[in-house]
Amino acid sequence: MLGLIQRVSSASVAIENRLQGNIDQGILLLLGVEKNDDQDNADQLLKKILNYRIFNDELGKMNLSLNDIGGGLLVVSQFTLAADTKKGLRPSFSSAAPPEQAEALYDYFLRQAQIECQGRVASGEFGADMQVSLCNDGPVTFLLSSQ
């Protein structure tokens, strides 16, 4: 399971010009599910995201996690993260999980995130055409993996 995280001062996702979810300070997560992923991978990635120290402490050093600051988490499904781009000029999605598996793990991830973040979670809609807006703080962006 792959997660592209961005430290944001705000972020939102809309579907057909209707606001679906938004957060203030926190993390925008673009979540990609691969074929061999399972609930253990989702749990590992969520733990890493919630505890990854990318927020500044009082000295301006990245020493605080999302949990430490009580920030929001905006989760957006993004199957293109699982693309193989090593050859040619067109991505291959052979390593991406089939839609049924990916949606089930995305839903599981969201349920677990809601529990862990005590309601500070917003999300897009699996498989929808979404418009994501964000103010990347830093910019600070990391690609995390459950592996």
ABEGO torsion letter per residue (X at the ends): XBBBBBBBABBBBBBGGBBABBBBBEBBBBBBBBAABBAAAAAAAAAAAAABBABBBAAGBBABBAAAAGBBBBBBBBAAAABBAABEABBBAAABBBAAAAAAAAAAAAAAAAAAAGGABBBBBBGBBBBBBBBBBOBBBBBBBAX
